[in-house]
Amino acid sequence: MTGAWAAGNWVVHEAAGSSGEAHAQALPSAPTGVSDSCPAPTTSKTIKVTWTAVTHATSYTVYDSTTSATGTYNQVATGVATTSWTSGTLASGTHYWFEVTVTVGSNWASVKSSATVRSTINAANPFCTQP
C-alpha cells in the first residue's frame, strides 16, 4: 500500500519501507483488591491505600472523592511505583473514597478500580475512622 488513506478525522500514512502491519493490544485491567486503612488513627489524619500488583505495570495513579463512592474523583498521586500510597494530612470532617488506575508502558492506562470503603477524617482522636 502506498499513499494515504483517510476516514473521518484519521489519516493513515505508511512509512517508506514499512510492511503496513498493525498491532493491537488490550488495555490493562484495573487494579484489584483496592482498600484503604487508617495507618495511625490516633496520631495522624492520613489514609493508606493498597492494591494488588498488575503484571507489567509501569506506575499507578490514585484518585479520591469526598462526595461518595460514585462521586467525582480527583487525581491525588501519579507515578506511584509500588502497590501502596499514603496521603498527606487530610481535611477534618471529611469522608474519603479512593480509586486506582494502572499504566503499562507509556500509553496504556486502565479504567479506574472499584472504590474503597469510606474513611472519615475526624477533628479529634481517633482522627481516622472507617465504618
N, C-alpha and C positions, 0 to 999 in steps of 0.2 A: 504494500500500500504506500502510495506517495501522496504528498499534498496534505490538505487539511479536511477534516470532516466537522461540520457544525450542526449542533442540535440544541435548540433552546438557547441558553446562555453559555453553553460549554463549547469550546473549540479545542479539538484534539489535534496535535501535530506529532507526527512520527519523526523521531530524531534520525539523522543520517546514520546508516549502519545498524539501525535497530531492527529487530525481527518483528516489532509490532506486538509483542507479547505483554499481557497484563496479568497482574496477580491481585487477588483479593484476600483480605484477612478479616476474620470476625472480630468484632470489638471484644475486649476483655470483659469478663463477668465482674459485677460489683463485688467488693469485699463482703465476706460473710462474718458472722459472729461478732458484729459490731456491738460493743457495750460501753457503758460509761460507769465510773465509780467515783466515790469521794475518797481520794487517797489520804487526806489528812482532815477529816471533817471537823475536828475540834481546834485546829490551828491555822487552817487555810481556806480561802474562798476559791479553790481550784477544782477542776474536774479532769479526770484522766479518761481518755477514750482509747480503747484497744480493739483490734480486729485480727482476723486470720490472714496470713500472708497469701498473696496471689502470685502464682507462678509467673516468672519473667517480669515482675513489677519493677518499674524504674523509680517511681515515687508514688506517694499518696497525697490527697488533698482532703482537708477536714472542713466541714461546714457546720454552722449552728443556726438554730431557730430559737427565738424567745417568745413565739406566739403559740405554737402547737407542733405536734409530730408531723402534721401535714401542712404546716405553715411555710412561709417564705424562709429560705435558708440563705445565709451569707457565708462566703468563704472566709475562714479564720486562720488557716495554715496551708501552705503549699510546699512542695518539695520535701515532704516528710519521708525519710529513708527507712524508718523502722515501722513496726506494727503497733505503735502506741504514740500518743501525743498528750501532753498535759497543758491545759490552758494557763494563761496568766490569771491574775486576780480578776474575778468576775463580779458583776453588779449585785448588790444585796437586793432581796425581794424579787428576784427574777428566776423564772423557770427556764431550763435549757434542754434542748434535744440536739443530737448530733447525727450527721451522716458522713460517709466517706466515699471517695472515688479513688480509682487506681489509674495510673498512667503506665503504659507499656511502650517502651521506645520513646520517641519524641512526639508522636502524634496520636496515639491510640488511647483514648480515655473511656472509662466505663461510665455507665449510668450511676447515680447515687445509690448507696446501700439502703437497707431498711433503717428507719430511725431508731435511736436508742430510747430507753425509758426516760422519763422526765427526771431531771435532777434540779433541786432548788437551792439557791444560794440565800442564806438567811443573814440577818443583821447581827445575830448573836449566836453563841455556841449552842448546838453544832452549826457550823457555818454552811455545810453542805449536807443535804438530806435527799433520800430517794423514797418513793412510795413503797 
